[in-house]
Amino acid sequence: MFVRRGTESEHASAIPPWRSLRRFFGTSLFVAVTIAAGAKAGSQDVTITVQTTVPPSCIVSNTTPVVDLGDIMRKGSASVRVGFSCNSRFGFSLSSQNGAVALSRSITATPAFLTSLPYSLSYHVETDTNALVDTCHSSNMKDGASTCKGVSHANGSALQKNITLGFSWDSGDQFLIAGTYQDVLFLRIAPEL
């Protein structure tokens, strides 16, 4: 019995000192965590709001397209596509410099001849929700007092979309004086909040 106790005593003393230290530090670590958890009760949460503002904008990709109507003595049509991008709800309007395609030189024509030819303008405006479609008459778009306009849906942004403008005309049995005819359209696209 004495030998057995002596063996146990020797076995206990054979434990390396670092193992006993590990047991000690393990207990200390647990106590430290317990102390930190107790300190949390006195802490205070801080709510941090991170924010910024993206300003509304509209960008038009091709700003000087030219539409060749061809022979306006015959009934015809032509179209042009304008790329644009708006990051918010937007409005647009179209106005005409002449209210028609007009002879570029000043001349007095006899009643049998014309120096200008009105046309119809259809628009198809793509948005991220739905398209805006309508037709306007050139005489209603003259001098910036345009009735040809629209506003997108409340959530109708238009990221990398197109506006397609369709021109159509019919001179009927009337005659146009020879020369160059033109009109200048002003397309305005602007964000609306």
C-alpha positions in Angstrom: 0.0 0.0 0.0 2.9 2.3 0.8 4.5 1.5 -2.5 1.2 2.3 -4.4 1.0 5.7 -2.7 4.6 6.3 -3.5 4.0 5.5 -7.1 1.0 7.8 -7.3 3.1 10.5 -5.6 5.9 10.0 -8.1 3.4 10.0 -11.0 1.8 13.3 -9.9 5.2 14.9 -9.5 6.1 13.7 -13.0 3.5 16.1 -14.6 5.5 18.8 -16.4 5.2 22.2 -14.9 3.9 23.8 -18.2 0.8 21.5 -18.1 -0.1 22.7 -14.7 0.4 26.2 -16.0 -1.9 25.5 -18.9 -4.6 24.4 -16.5 -4.1 27.6 -14.5 -4.2 29.9 -17.5 -7.2 28.0 -18.9 -9.0 28.8 -15.7 -7.8 32.4 -15.8 -9.0 32.8 -19.4 -12.5 31.6 -18.4 -12.5 34.1 -15.6 -11.4 36.9 -17.9 -14.2 36.2 -20.4 -16.6 36.2 -17.5 -15.4 39.6 -16.4 -15.7 40.9 -20.0 -19.2 39.6 -20.3 -20.1 41.3 -17.1 -18.7 44.6 -18.4 -21.0 44.5 -21.4 -23.9 45.4 -19.3 -22.5 48.9 -18.8 -21.8 49.4 -22.5 -23.7 51.6 -24.9 -24.6 50.9 -28.5 -23.9 53.6 -31.1 -25.9 53.6 -34.4 -23.9 55.0 -37.3 -25.8 55.9 -40.5 -23.8 55.9 -43.7 -25.4 57.8 -46.5 -24.8 59.8 -49.7 -26.9 61.3 -52.5 -26.9 60.4 -56.1 -28.2 63.4 -58.0 -30.8 62.9 -60.8 -29.4 63.2 -64.3 -30.2 62.5 -67.9 -27.6 62.0 -70.6 -28.2 61.9 -74.4 -25.8 59.9 -76.4 -26.1 61.4 -79.9 -26.9 65.1 -79.8 -26.8 66.0 -83.5 -28.5 63.4 -85.6 -29.5 64.3 -89.2 -32.6 62.8 -90.8 -32.8 62.8 -94.6 -36.4 62.8 -95.6 -35.7 62.2 -99.3 -38.3 63.2 -101.8 -40.9 65.1 -99.9 -43.0 65.6 -103.1 -44.2 62.0 -102.5 -45.9 60.6 -99.4 -43.3 59.1 -97.2 -41.8 58.5 -93.8 -38.4 58.4 -92.0 -37.2 57.8 -88.5 -34.3 58.4 -86.2 -33.3 56.8 -82.9 -31.7 58.8 -80.1 -30.0 57.0 -77.2 -30.4 58.4 -73.7 -30.2 57.4 -70.0 -32.0 58.8 -67.0 -31.5 57.6 -63.5 -34.8 58.9 -62.2 -38.3 59.8 -63.3 -38.0 62.2 -66.3 -39.9 64.5 -68.6 -39.3 65.3 -72.2 -40.6 67.8 -74.8 -40.2 68.3 -78.5 -40.4 71.7 -80.2 -39.9 72.8 -83.8 -38.1 75.8 -85.2 -40.4 76.2 -88.3 -43.4 74.1 -87.5 -42.8 72.3 -90.8 -40.0 71.5 -93.2 -39.5 74.9 -94.8 -37.6 76.2 -97.7 -34.2 77.5 -96.5 -34.3 80.6 -98.7 -36.8 83.4 -98.5 -39.1 83.6 -101.4 -42.7 84.6 -102.1 -44.6 81.7 -103.7 -47.7 81.9 -105.9 -50.7 80.1 -104.5 -50.1 77.0 -106.6 -46.8 76.4 -104.8 -45.7 75.8 -101.3 -42.5 76.8 -99.4 -43.2 74.6 -96.4 -44.7 71.2 -95.7 -46.1 70.2 -92.3 -45.4 66.7 -91.0 -46.5 64.3 -88.3 -44.1 63.2 -85.6 -44.6 60.0 -83.6 -42.4 59.2 -80.6 -41.7 55.9 -78.8 -39.8 56.6 -75.6 -38.5 53.5 -73.8 -38.4 53.5 -70.0 -37.6 50.8 -67.4 -41.3 50.4 -66.7 -43.3 51.0 -69.9 -43.0 52.9 -73.2 -44.4 56.4 -73.8 -46.0 56.5 -77.3 -47.9 59.4 -79.1 -48.1 61.4 -82.3 -47.7 65.2 -82.6 -48.2 67.6 -85.5 -45.3 69.9 -86.5 -47.5 73.0 -86.4 -48.2 72.4 -82.7 -44.5 72.3 -81.8 -43.4 75.7 -83.2 -41.5 78.3 -81.2 -41.0 76.3 -78.1 -44.7 76.3 -77.3 -44.8 72.5 -77.7 -47.8 70.4 -76.9 -45.6 67.4 -77.8 -44.3 66.2 -74.4 -44.6 63.5 -71.7 -43.5 62.4 -68.3 -42.4 58.9 -67.4 -44.1 56.8 -64.7 -43.2 57.6 -61.1 -40.6 54.8 -61.1 -39.9 55.2 -64.8 -36.1 55.7 -65.0 -34.6 54.9 -68.4 -31.1 53.3 -68.1 -29.5 53.0 -71.6 -32.8 53.3 -73.6 -33.9 54.9 -76.9 -36.3 57.5 -78.2 -37.5 56.7 -81.7 -38.9 59.6 -83.6 -40.9 58.8 -86.8 -41.6 61.5 -89.4 -44.4 61.2 -91.9 -45.7 63.6 -94.5 -48.0 63.9 -97.6 -47.8 66.8 -99.9 -51.0 65.6 -101.7 -51.6 67.4 -105.0 -49.7 70.5 -104.0 -46.3 71.5 -105.4 -43.2 72.6 -103.6 -40.8 75.1 -104.9 -37.4 73.6 -105.7 -34.7 74.1 -103.0 -33.5 72.7 -99.7 -36.1 72.2 -97.0 -35.4 71.7 -93.4 -36.7 72.0 -89.8 -34.8 71.9 -86.6 -36.3 69.9 -83.7 -35.3 70.5 -80.1 -35.6 67.5 -77.8 -35.3 68.2 -74.2 -35.0 65.5 -71.6 -34.7 66.4 -67.9 -35.1 64.5 -64.6 -38.2 65.2 -62.6 -38.5 64.3 -58.9 
